[in-house]
Amino acid sequence: MKKIFVYSTLAVLLFGCRKTEFDPIERTQGSADFSRYVAVGNSLTQGYQDGGLYEATQKYSYPALIAQQMKIVNPNMENFAQPMTTGNGSGYMHLEYQNGEFVVVSPDDPNGYAEDPSWSSWGGNGSGPSPRVYNNLGVSGMKLVHVIHRNTDEKRYNHAFFAGVDLGFTKVNGNPYSRFLYFGNYNPLTNTGTHIPYLEHIKKSNATFFTCWLGNNDVLGYATSGGQVQKVKDAIPGIQFLFPTLAEMELNGLSDPNEFRQKYDSVLKAFKDIGAKGVVATIPDVTTIPLFTTLTLDVIKGMLNKNTVYIEENNGNVRPMTTGDYVLLSANDDIKKNGKGNSSSNPIPKDKVLDINEANACKARTVELNNIIKDLAAQYNYPIVDMYKFLETFESGIKIDGIAFDVKYIEGGAFSLDGVHVNPRGYAIIANEFIKKINEFYGSNIPLVEVGKYKGIIFP
């Protein structure tokens, strides 16, 4: 009798608790409509990491993770489609344990993960005028200023950048990461045929909701080249250009703020005109990422066993490195194997150094472009994910799902082996920053991504 009483009491307690503890959460989109979610941006949007775009990780791009969570709120939303690579894709870096230490192996190394045989045909090489319409429109390497042209020179440049151009005696290949989009049959030499700007793909996206994280490369390209601005004429040396103003256009300079404002406005207006709601993101301070923060002055002194490290400035002058200068991670082998920086006659070359003046120029332009993004977002009533501010927080270290993260190369847990792009865990963190802002602004309750479910750096 006593046992019956105990079991009955337990049953009452268990069933009595069940209703209050497990009431279903009512999911809502709030005032947003996730029926067709479209993402625009560059390599971070496309899912690039470890110096490449490849199958095993591309599926963890932050837009794909956001869409996965949106689907919980709106099961009827369109399945999120990305132009997926197969196998090694474009090729990528990986870690190996060699002679008692971890070594980063590039795709070009003898045992590297080289590009997949399928990569040359990935994206359809032009796709034709009626290609598949993807939800992820991210294109690695593109700047915001590439979205549309203001004159014929920019039209020629943009078409060559995205689709390539046949000059007769040589062919300039287009951006391999944009091959899933069709840019028309335009001939830049004769200015005939049709060029389809990237902006047209936004206008025809039929998005009901969007995320926009364009603008990173409007600063990053300058920074990763060590402030060495290359012009169109430098890319194809030894020829007489038919279009002198085109020859002087910069391939990797800091984008002009006026041009940036005009073209960013075009992007937001395009989304507004098709009735899409969405969210935009600011540009992080590029000097806070591992590519620039790993080889500090103290670290290089230790590598060289020297008290002074010598760098080459943009104008060719050689001087001692200061704590305000940044040496790119790509200088690592040159310092280790060739002793670069150990004397004034053997400095770290200028294309591997973002000196203090160049770094300050990057920081100032980033603030300037972010102010433009904030102004225009307010004008169109779109909320902002402030990635600039978030990365500042991230720099000092944060803990998510019990896992510690910061910006340290490899050890920090969020960045991939290229020191610029994040790994799947990093993309999950980014996805959550977007989701938090969407929930806050539109009154939806998209559940956050469980960051700990995704892989960080893969050790051998």
Backbone torsions as a table, in degrees:
resi	resn	phi	psi	omega
1	MET	NA	-37.5	179.3
2	LYS	-64.4	-40.6	179.9
3	LYS	-61.4	-43.3	-179.7
4	ILE	-58.8	-40.0	-179.3
5	PHE	-64.4	-42.4	-179.2
6	VAL	-63.1	-47.6	-179.2
7	TYR	-60.9	-41.3	-179.8
8	SER	-62.6	-41.2	-179.2
9	THR	-64.8	-42.5	178.6
10	LEU	-61.7	-42.6	-178.8
11	ALA	-61.3	-41.8	179.4
12	VAL	-63.3	-43.2	-178.9
13	LEU	-63.8	-45.0	-177.4
14	LEU	-65.2	-52.4	-176.9
15	PHE	-70.8	-29.6	178.9
16	GLY	-66.2	-35.3	-178.2
17	CYS	-77.9	-28.7	-169.2
18	ARG	-57.2	-43.9	-173.6
19	LYS	-64.8	-44.3	-176.2
20	THR	-75.0	-29.1	-176.2
21	GLU	-83.8	-27.0	-172.4
22	PHE	-121.4	29.6	173.9
23	ASP	-57.2	129.4	-178.7
24	PRO	-62.8	142.5	177.3
25	ILE	-84.4	129.9	178.3
26	GLU	-82.7	112.9	-179.1
27	ARG	-82.8	141.8	-179.4
28	THR	-144.6	147.1	173.2
29	GLN	-80.2	-11.6	-173.0
30	GLY	68.5	-136.3	-179.6
31	SER	-89.6	2.9	179.4
32	ALA	-91.3	167.0	176.5
33	ASP	-131.6	108.5	-175.8
34	PHE	-92.4	14.8	-174.8
35	SER	-50.6	-45.1	175.6
36	ARG	-133.9	104.3	-179.4
37	TYR	-93.8	129.6	179.6
38	VAL	-125.3	136.1	179.2
39	ALA	-115.5	131.4	173.5
40	VAL	-119.8	145.6	-179.0
41	GLY	165.6	-159.2	-177.8
42	ASN	-115.4	-139.3	-173.4
43	SER	-60.3	-37.1	179.6
44	LEU	-63.9	-32.3	178.2
45	THR	-77.0	-35.2	-176.9
46	GLN	-73.2	-19.5	179.9
47	GLY	98.9	16.1	179.9
48	TYR	-64.1	140.1	172.4
49	GLN	-164.2	165.6	-178.6
50	ASP	53.1	31.7	177.9
51	GLY	75.1	18.9	179.9
52	GLY	-167.0	177.2	177.1
53	LEU	-117.6	115.5	-175.4
54	TYR	-144.6	159.6	-166.8
55	GLU	-58.8	-43.9	-170.8
56	ALA	-62.4	-25.2	-175.6
57	THR	-119.9	-19.3	-177.1
58	GLN	-58.5	-31.5	-178.7
59	LYS	-67.4	-11.1	177.7
60	TYR	-101.5	21.6	174.2
61	SER	-56.6	150.8	-177.4
62	TYR	-61.7	-35.1	176.8
63	PRO	-63.3	-37.6	179.5
64	ALA	-64.4	-37.2	179.2
65	LEU	-70.8	-39.4	176.2
66	ILE	-60.8	-46.5	-179.1
67	ALA	-60.4	-40.7	178.8
68	GLN	-58.7	-39.8	179.8
69	GLN	-76.8	-35.0	176.9
70	MET	-61.1	-35.5	-177.8
71	LYS	-61.3	-28.7	177.6
72	ILE	-67.3	-35.4	-179.0
73	VAL	-80.5	-40.0	-179.3
74	ASN	-129.0	86.2	-177.9
75	PRO	-59.5	-18.7	-177.7
76	ASN	-90.8	1.7	-179.3
77	MET	-66.8	155.1	179.9
78	GLU	-61.9	138.7	175.9
79	ASN	-60.6	133.9	-175.6
80	PHE	-76.6	119.8	-176.2
81	ALA	-108.0	130.0	175.2
82	GLN	-119.7	151.2	174.8
83	PRO	-76.9	86.8	-170.9
84	MET	-75.0	139.7	172.6
85	THR	-84.1	172.2	173.0
86	THR	-124.5	148.4	176.9
87	GLY	56.3	-131.4	-178.0
88	ASN	-75.0	-5.3	178.7
89	GLY	54.2	-124.6	-178.0
90	SER	-80.7	-0.4	-172.5
91	GLY	92.0	151.3	-177.2
92	TYR	-158.5	164.5	-179.5
93	MET	-80.1	152.7	171.5
94	HIS	-146.5	168.1	-178.7
95	LEU	-98.9	140.3	171.4
96	GLU	-132.4	153.9	176.7
97	TYR	-99.9	110.3	-175.8
98	GLN	-130.5	129.4	176.1
99	ASN	50.3	42.6	173.9
100	GLY	82.6	9.9	177.3
101	GLU	-146.4	157.4	177.2
102	PHE	-80.1	134.8	-178.0
103	VAL	-125.7	135.2	175.6
104	VAL	-84.5	120.7	-177.8
105	VAL	-102.7	124.3	-178.3
106	SER	-86.2	163.3	-179.5
107	PRO	-59.8	-26.8	-176.8
108	ASP	-85.0	-10.5	178.9
109	ASP	-68.5	158.7	-176.4
110	PRO	-53.5	-38.9	178.8
111	ASN	-107.3	25.6	-179.4
112	GLY	-76.9	163.7	176.6
113	TYR	-88.2	85.7	-176.6
114	ALA	-70.3	169.2	-178.0
115	GLU	-58.9	147.5	-179.6
116	ASP	-73.2	146.8	177.6
117	PRO	-56.2	-25.1	-179.0
118	SER	-79.3	-11.3	-172.0
119	TRP	-62.4	-37.2	-176.2
120	SER	-63.5	-23.9	179.3
121	SER	-108.4	3.9	-179.9
122	TRP	-61.5	138.7	176.6
123	GLY	85.8	-6.3	175.4
124	GLY	87.9	-1.1	-179.4
125	ASN	47.9	50.1	176.5
126	GLY	123.2	-31.9	171.4
127	SER	65.3	-19.4	-178.8
128	GLY	83.1	173.0	-174.5
129	PRO	-71.2	-13.6	179.5
130	SER	-125.5	61.7	-177.6
131	PRO	-76.0	169.5	173.1
132	ARG	-62.7	139.9	-179.4
133	VAL	-94.3	111.9	-178.2
134	TYR	-90.7	160.4	175.2
135	ASN	-89.7	-33.2	177.8
136	ASN	-94.2	107.9	-178.2
137	LEU	-101.1	16.4	179.4
138	GLY	-62.6	137.9	178.6
139	VAL	-129.9	115.2	179.4
140	SER	-59.8	137.0	175.0
141	GLY	89.8	-14.7	-175.9
142	MET	-79.9	146.5	172.7
143	LYS	-96.5	163.2	173.6
144	LEU	-60.9	-37.7	-176.2
145	VAL	-69.5	-6.1	176.9
146	HIS	-84.0	-6.6	-170.6
147	VAL	-66.0	-27.6	-178.5
148	ILE	-158.6	158.7	-180.0
149	HIS	-105.9	154.0	176.7
150	ARG	-107.5	-14.5	-179.1
151	ASN	-153.7	178.5	-174.8
152	THR	-66.7	-36.8	178.3
153	ASP	-60.8	-45.3	179.3
154	GLU	-65.4	-35.1	177.2
155	LYS	-62.3	-45.7	178.9
156	ARG	-61.7	-45.5	-177.8
157	TYR	-62.8	-49.4	-177.2
158	ASN	-61.8	-39.6	-178.9
159	HIS	-66.1	-41.1	178.5
160	ALA	-65.1	-38.5	-179.2
161	PHE	-63.4	-47.1	-175.3
162	PHE	-82.8	-45.4	-169.3
163	ALA	-111.2	-15.6	-176.9
164	GLY	88.0	173.0	179.7
165	VAL	-153.0	140.2	177.3
166	ASP	-96.6	112.1	-177.6
167	LEU	-88.6	5.8	-178.6
168	GLY	92.1	-67.3	-179.3
169	PHE	-82.6	-18.1	177.0
170	THR	-155.0	160.6	-179.9
171	LYS	-118.1	129.4	175.5
172	VAL	-94.1	114.5	-178.5
173	ASN	-71.8	144.6	176.0
174	GLY	-80.3	-177.9	-180.0
175	ASN	-68.8	117.3	-176.8
176	PRO	-63.6	-23.4	-176.6
177	TYR	-82.0	-2.9	178.6
178	SER	-107.7	9.8	-173.8
179	ARG	-67.9	-10.2	179.4
180	PHE	-85.0	-2.6	177.5
181	LEU	-114.7	146.7	-179.0
182	TYR	-98.2	125.6	-176.4
183	PHE	-111.8	12.4	173.7
184	GLY	94.8	-176.3	-176.2
185	ASN	-111.9	29.3	-175.8
186	TYR	-63.6	141.2	174.3
187	ASN	-109.2	105.7	-176.1
188	PRO	-63.7	-24.4	-178.4
189	LEU	-74.3	-39.2	-177.5
190	THR	-102.4	-4.7	-177.5
191	ASN	55.9	41.2	178.3
192	THR	-122.7	163.7	-178.2
193	GLY	86.9	-175.2	-174.2
194	THR	-112.2	128.1	172.3
195	HIS	-105.5	127.9	177.5
196	ILE	-101.6	108.6	-179.2
197	PRO	-68.6	158.4	176.5
198	TYR	-55.6	-36.0	-178.9
199	LEU	-58.4	-32.5	179.2
200	GLU	-64.1	-33.3	178.0
201	HIS	-67.5	-32.2	175.3
202	ILE	-68.5	-45.6	-177.7
203	LYS	-62.1	-32.4	-177.1
204	LYS	-97.1	11.2	-173.9
205	SER	-74.6	-18.4	-176.3
206	ASN	56.7	28.5	-179.2
207	ALA	-65.9	138.0	167.7
208	THR	-98.9	-18.9	177.2
209	PHE	-149.1	145.1	-177.9
210	PHE	-141.8	156.8	163.4
211	THR	-120.1	139.4	-179.8
212	CYS	-126.4	113.4	175.2
213	TRP	-127.8	57.5	174.5
214	LEU	-92.8	153.7	174.3
215	GLY	121.1	-20.5	-177.3
216	ASN	-57.2	-45.4	-176.0
217	ASN	-73.6	-9.0	176.6
218	ASP	-71.3	-11.1	173.8
219	VAL	-122.3	-41.7	-171.4
220	LEU	-60.7	-39.2	-177.8
221	GLY	-59.6	-40.2	177.3
222	TYR	-65.5	-43.7	-176.0
223	ALA	-67.4	-43.9	-176.4
224	THR	-72.6	-13.9	175.4
225	SER	-95.9	12.0	-179.9
226	GLY	64.9	29.0	178.7
227	GLY	75.9	11.1	179.3
228	GLN	-87.9	100.7	-176.2
229	VAL	-78.9	122.3	178.4
230	GLN	-104.3	135.6	177.9
231	LYS	-100.8	168.2	-179.2
232	VAL	-56.7	-41.5	-178.0
233	LYS	-65.6	-24.7	178.6
234	ASP	-74.4	-27.4	-177.0
235	ALA	-75.0	-27.8	179.0
236	ILE	-127.4	76.1	-174.2
237	PRO	-71.1	154.8	171.7
238	GLY	83.4	12.6	177.8
239	ILE	-121.3	156.5	176.9
240	GLN	-90.9	114.0	-176.8
241	PHE	-76.6	134.9	176.5
242	LEU	-71.8	-24.0	-175.3
243	PHE	-123.2	93.1	-173.3
244	PRO	-58.6	-37.3	-178.7
245	THR	-70.8	-31.0	175.9
246	LEU	-66.6	-40.0	-179.2
247	ALA	-60.3	-29.4	-177.2
248	GLU	-88.6	-4.1	-180.0
249	MET	-68.3	142.7	-176.1
250	GLU	-86.8	136.7	178.0
251	LEU	-81.8	-34.8	-170.9
252	ASN	-137.6	22.2	178.8
253	GLY	-74.5	168.9	174.4
254	LEU	-68.1	132.1	-175.7
255	SER	-67.8	143.4	179.2
256	ASP	-69.5	129.8	-176.6
257	PRO	-60.0	-38.2	-179.3
258	ASN	-65.4	-42.0	177.8
259	GLU	-65.6	-41.3	-179.4
260	PHE	-60.4	-45.7	-179.3
261	ARG	-60.5	-46.8	-176.9
262	GLN	-60.7	-43.1	-174.7
263	LYS	-81.4	-32.7	175.8
264	TYR	-65.5	-38.0	176.4
265	ASP	-59.5	-39.3	179.3
266	SER	-61.8	-37.9	-179.5
267	VAL	-66.5	-49.6	-177.7
268	LEU	-66.8	-37.1	177.9
269	LYS	-63.5	-39.1	179.4
270	ALA	-60.8	-44.6	178.8
271	PHE	-67.4	-41.3	-179.5
272	LYS	-62.6	-40.3	-177.8
273	ASP	-64.9	-29.4	178.3
274	ILE	-92.9	7.4	173.7
275	GLY	79.9	17.9	-177.6
276	ALA	-84.3	138.2	168.5
277	LYS	-93.7	162.8	-177.6
278	GLY	179.7	-166.9	-177.0
279	VAL	-146.7	145.8	-179.3
280	VAL	-119.5	159.1	-178.4
281	ALA	-126.5	146.9	178.8
282	THR	-83.4	173.8	-177.2
283	ILE	-93.7	127.0	176.7
284	PRO	-69.0	160.0	172.7
285	ASP	-73.1	110.9	-172.9
286	VAL	-64.3	-22.8	-177.5
287	THR	-76.9	2.0	178.1
288	THR	-99.1	-0.6	-176.3
289	ILE	-93.8	158.1	-173.1
290	PRO	-55.7	-27.5	179.2
291	LEU	-55.8	-29.9	-176.2
292	PHE	-109.9	-16.2	-172.1
293	THR	-105.7	-1.9	-175.8
294	THR	-82.7	-47.2	-178.4
295	LEU	-91.4	73.9	179.0
296	THR	-76.5	171.8	179.7
297	LEU	-58.2	-45.7	-178.8
298	ASP	-65.1	-39.8	179.7
299	VAL	-62.7	-45.0	-178.1
300	ILE	-68.6	-37.7	175.5
301	LYS	-56.4	-43.2	179.5
302	GLY	-65.8	-39.4	-179.5
303	MET	-64.8	-37.6	-176.1
304	LEU	-93.2	-11.4	-173.8
305	ASN	55.7	46.2	-179.4
306	LYS	-130.9	154.9	177.3
307	ASN	-88.2	-17.8	-178.8
308	THR	-129.2	136.8	177.1
309	VAL	-114.7	134.1	-177.2
310	TYR	-106.5	135.2	177.7
311	ILE	-125.7	158.5	175.9
312	GLU	-101.5	130.4	177.7
313	GLU	-84.0	170.5	-177.9
314	ASN	-56.6	-34.8	-177.8
315	ASN	-86.3	5.5	178.1
316	GLY	94.8	-11.2	177.4
317	ASN	-65.2	148.0	177.1
318	VAL	-113.7	134.4	-179.6
319	ARG	-151.7	165.6	175.7
320	PRO	-65.2	141.7	177.2
321	MET	-70.5	143.5	175.1
322	THR	-114.5	173.4	178.8
323	THR	-70.7	-12.4	178.3
324	GLY	-86.9	-7.0	179.0
325	ASP	-93.8	151.2	179.2
326	TYR	-120.6	127.4	174.2
327	VAL	-102.4	130.2	-176.1
328	LEU	-69.2	147.3	178.6
329	LEU	-56.5	-29.7	-178.6
330	SER	-67.1	-8.5	177.2
331	ALA	-84.8	-4.8	-173.7
332	ASN	-52.7	-50.1	-177.5
333	ASP	-65.9	-39.7	179.8
334	ASP	-62.7	-36.2	178.9
335	ILE	-72.6	-44.6	-177.6
336	LYS	-67.3	-48.9	-171.4
337	LYS	-89.0	-33.5	-173.6
338	ASN	-113.2	2.5	177.3
339	GLY	64.3	24.9	-179.0
340	LYS	-58.1	130.8	179.9
341	GLY	100.5	-4.7	-174.2
342	ASN	-81.6	-10.0	177.7
343	SER	-158.4	167.3	-179.6
344	SER	-68.7	-20.3	178.7
345	SER	-91.0	-3.9	-179.9
346	ASN	-138.0	58.9	-174.7
347	PRO	-77.0	165.3	170.2
348	ILE	-70.3	124.0	-172.5
349	PRO	-64.5	154.3	-172.1
350	LYS	-61.6	-28.2	-179.4
351	ASP	-77.0	-4.2	175.7
352	LYS	-110.6	11.2	-176.9
353	VAL	-129.4	127.5	168.7
354	LEU	-103.4	96.7	-173.6
355	ASP	-72.5	173.3	-171.1
356	ILE	-58.5	-37.5	-179.9
357	ASN	-69.1	-41.6	178.8
358	GLU	-66.8	-39.8	179.2
359	ALA	-63.3	-42.2	178.7
360	ASN	-64.7	-35.4	177.2
361	ALA	-64.3	-41.0	177.8
362	CYS	-62.0	-46.1	-177.0
363	LYS	-64.1	-44.1	-179.2
364	ALA	-64.4	-41.6	-178.8
365	ARG	-68.7	-35.5	177.8
366	THR	-61.1	-45.7	178.8
367	VAL	-61.6	-42.0	-178.8
368	GLU	-62.8	-46.2	-179.2
369	LEU	-68.3	-36.8	178.4
370	ASN	-65.6	-36.0	176.3
371	ASN	-63.3	-35.2	176.9
372	ILE	-66.2	-45.3	179.2
373	ILE	-58.5	-43.9	-178.8
374	LYS	-66.2	-42.3	178.9
375	ASP	-58.7	-49.1	-175.2
376	LEU	-71.1	-36.8	177.9
377	ALA	-61.7	-41.0	178.1
378	ALA	-64.5	-40.4	-179.4
379	GLN	-61.4	-38.6	-178.4
380	TYR	-95.6	2.5	179.0
381	ASN	61.4	44.7	172.9
382	TYR	-109.9	135.5	178.9
383	PRO	-72.9	163.0	-174.4
384	ILE	-120.8	130.0	167.0
385	VAL	-91.4	112.0	-173.7
386	ASP	-86.2	83.0	-179.1
387	MET	-67.3	-26.1	176.3
388	TYR	-61.5	-49.0	-179.3
389	LYS	-70.0	-39.0	-178.2
390	PHE	-62.8	-42.1	-179.2
391	LEU	-67.2	-29.9	174.5
392	GLU	-61.2	-43.4	178.3
393	THR	-65.4	-43.6	-177.5
394	PHE	-62.3	-33.7	-176.1
395	GLU	-57.6	-36.9	-177.1
396	SER	-87.7	-3.6	175.8
397	GLY	101.9	132.6	176.6
398	ILE	-137.8	163.3	178.3
399	LYS	-121.6	127.2	179.9
400	ILE	-129.8	129.9	-178.2
401	ASP	52.0	34.2	179.0
402	GLY	80.4	2.8	-178.3
403	ILE	-107.7	132.0	180.0
404	ALA	-85.7	137.0	178.6
405	PHE	-133.0	147.8	166.0
406	ASP	-156.4	-168.0	-172.7
407	VAL	-94.7	9.4	179.6
408	LYS	-63.3	143.2	-180.0
409	TYR	-65.8	126.9	-179.0
410	ILE	65.5	-57.4	-176.7
411	GLU	-64.0	-28.4	-174.2
412	GLY	-68.8	-22.2	170.8
413	GLY	88.6	-8.3	-175.8
414	ALA	-115.5	-29.4	-177.4
415	PHE	-90.9	152.9	179.1
416	SER	-87.0	-176.5	-172.9
417	LEU	-70.7	-14.2	178.1
418	ASP	-82.6	-7.5	175.7
419	GLY	75.5	1.8	179.8
420	VAL	-117.7	-48.6	-176.4
421	HIS	-96.1	156.8	-177.5
422	VAL	-89.5	169.1	176.0
423	ASN	-96.4	-179.1	-177.2
424	PRO	-53.6	-38.3	177.3
425	ARG	-64.8	-39.1	178.4
426	GLY	-64.0	-39.6	178.0
427	TYR	-66.2	-33.7	177.1
428	ALA	-65.5	-39.0	177.6
429	ILE	-63.8	-43.9	178.7
430	ILE	-63.2	-43.7	179.3
431	ALA	-56.3	-41.4	-179.2
432	ASN	-65.0	-34.6	178.0
433	GLU	-63.9	-39.3	176.2
434	PHE	-66.7	-44.9	-176.3
435	ILE	-62.7	-41.4	178.9
436	LYS	-58.0	-44.4	-178.9
437	LYS	-68.5	-39.6	178.6
438	ILE	-61.4	-46.4	179.8
439	ASN	-60.9	-43.6	-177.2
440	GLU	-64.9	-44.4	-172.2
441	PHE	-83.2	-38.8	-174.0
442	TYR	-101.1	0.0	177.7
443	GLY	70.7	20.5	176.8
444	SER	-87.8	173.2	177.7
445	ASN	-136.0	57.8	176.0
446	ILE	-65.6	127.9	178.2
447	PRO	-67.8	147.5	179.3
448	LEU	-73.0	156.2	175.9
449	VAL	-73.0	139.4	174.7
450	GLU	-81.5	98.3	-172.2
451	VAL	-56.8	-39.7	-176.5
452	GLY	-64.4	-13.9	-179.9
453	LYS	-75.9	-14.8	-173.0
454	TYR	-106.0	153.5	-175.6
455	LYS	-77.8	147.2	171.7
456	GLY	-98.2	-136.7	174.5
457	ILE	-65.4	134.9	178.7
458	ILE	-94.6	113.6	179.6
459	PHE	-90.5	147.8	-179.1
460	PRO	-70.7	NA	NA
